[in-house]
C-alpha cells in the first residue's frame, strides 16, 4: 500500500517510458525505492523493463534484478548493454550472483560461462565455490561476504580492519572469530567492540558458544533455527568446523516464502512447487494439476463400487441417500483440519515424531468432542426432517466418521515424516477423497446393521 505521491511517481515513470523520455524516467526512478518498482514490475510492458534497469543507479538496479525470476534475469542479461551487465555483476551479493549463474547454467551454459569470465579471479572463485552446493542446503543460500577476525587481535585493530573490509561485507554487526586454520572459535557484536577498551583482546570479549550450521544442513532447518533464536545472521561451517559463510535474514525470508508456497501447492495437490501462475501456460497448469486429480478420481470411484454393493439398502430406505453428502463432507473437512494442524506443528517443530502418542491421545479427545457435537446437530436435523427411523444411523455414523477422520488425518503426516517424506504431501483433496470412501462404507454398513435391511 503506497501513498498518493508514490502512485503519482509510478504514473510519471510509465508515461515517460511510453514517450521514450529518458530524462523524465530517470528523475521518476530517483524518487522510487526498488521495492516499489518490484511491487509494480508486472505492470511495466516488457519493452520498458530494460530501460528501467539501464536508467537505475547500479545499486538499485542490482536490488531489483536480484528479485526477478531466473528466466527473466537470463533474458535481461542478454539484452542489457555490456557496461550495465558488468555493473550488475559487481553490485550483486555473492549469493545472489551464484544463484543467477546457477539458474542460467541450467538453460544456457555458454552464457553462464561468459558471465563468469567477466568477474575478477577472486570473485569468480568464490562464486564457483558457492555454485557447488545444492540450492536447498545452507551452502546454497549462504554468502561468503562476512567479517572474521583473529582472537589475538585487539579491539583497536579490529576497528582498523573493519574500516578496510566493511564495504564489501554483507553485514558488519555480527563478527566471527576464527583460529589459524579458519575454524570458528567465537562470535562478538559491533556493540561488544564499541563498549570495550581499545586495548582489550578479542578473546576476552568474544562469546565462545556459537550456534552454527553445517553447509549441508537443509535450508528449512536453517530457517527454523534462525526463527527460534531470533537471529539475523547465522554462521555456516564445513565438516571440519571451518567457517565458510553466513546465512542472512533476507535469504531466510526467501526460503520461508518458498517452503510455504511448496506446502500450499502440495496440500492442494498441485504437482509443481515452482509454478508461477501469471507466467504459466494452460498446458503447464494442466500438467501440474491433472496427475493427482486422476489418482483421486480413481480413488473416489471406490465410493461408486461401495454404493453398488449396498444397492439393496438404499432401495429399502431411499432417505439414506439424503444424508450421504453432509456426512462425507463433514468427515473430509474434519480430516483436513487435523492434517493441516499437524503438518504446521511439524514444520514449526512444535511437535516431533516422538510425540506421536501424545498427539494420538489429544486428537482422540478432540475427535470425541467433535463427534458428540456434530452428531447432536445432525440428529436434530434428522428429527426436523421427520426421518425418525434414521436418527441412530445418521447420528452414530457421523460421529464415527468424524472420529476416524480426525485420528487418521492426524497420524498420516507423522507416518510420512517417519518415512522421510514431506508431510505436506498429505494433500487436502487426497484426504477428502479417502474420507469419502471411509464415510460411505461406515454409513451404509451402520444402516444395514441397525435397520436390518
Secondary structure, 3 states (H helix, E strand, C coil): CCCHHHHHHHHHHHHHHHHCCHHHHHHHHHCCCHHHHHHCHHHCCHHHHHHHHHHCCHHHHHHHHHCCCHHHHHHHHHHCCHHHHHHHHHHCCHHHHHHHHHHHHHHCHHHHHHHHHCCCHHHHHHHHHHHCCCCCEHHHHCECCCCEEECCCEHHHHHHHHHHHHHHCCCCCEEEEECCCCEEEEEEEHHHHHHCCCCCEHHHHCECCCCEEECCCEHHHHHHHHHHHCCCEEEEECCCCEEEEEEEHHHHHHHHHHHHHHHHHHHCCCCCCCCCHHHCCHHHHHHHHHHHHHHHHHHHHHHHHHHHHCHHHHHHCHHHHHHHHHHHHHHHHHHHHHHHHHHHHHHCCCCCHHHHHHHHHHHHHHHHHHHHHHHHHHHHHHHHCCCHHHHHHHHHHHHHHHHHHHHHHHHHHHHHHHCCCCHHHCCHHHHHHHHHHHHHHHHHHHHHHHHCC
